[in-house]
């Protein structure tokens, strides 16, 4: 059974993605500029490109993964979730490492190390962001007396946009 936090309308998921990536760019850009002794503008363009690529890859990868799950009928237990995470990150590495190497005029090895550093940043960032977003979303639902996944002000009351129950682990952030 899905919890209210996993039955979010499309608008809540879009807001989540935009906030997640926007805050990440705002945090990563000055940090990387300082660490790599590059201008904010130079690093800002790279982190914005990384963000756009990550959002597009997230959409494409998860649509493909969902179709594969429908075709093969597997459940998303821990093993499948680990494979999902490895596949997602592996695909991102294949695109982001050469882009970083080219943009920063560094070796592929240095770009891979940079990407690994970003992964280490994103692990706690993702945990903290999703936790805070879930708390905020739950508070918004309580405050507005709206059932999750049915309607919200961003979709002007259209319940047909609501996501259907997804196969998620209980207690996992959406």
Secondary structure by P-SEA (a helix, b strand, c coil): cccccccccaaaaaaaaaaaaaaaaaaaaaaaaaaacccaaaaaaaaaaaaaaaaaaaaaaaaaaaaaaaaacccccaaaaaaaaaaaaaaaaacaaaaaaaaacccaaaaaaaaaaaaaaaaaaaaaaaaaaaaaaaaaaaaacccccccccccccccccccccccccccccc
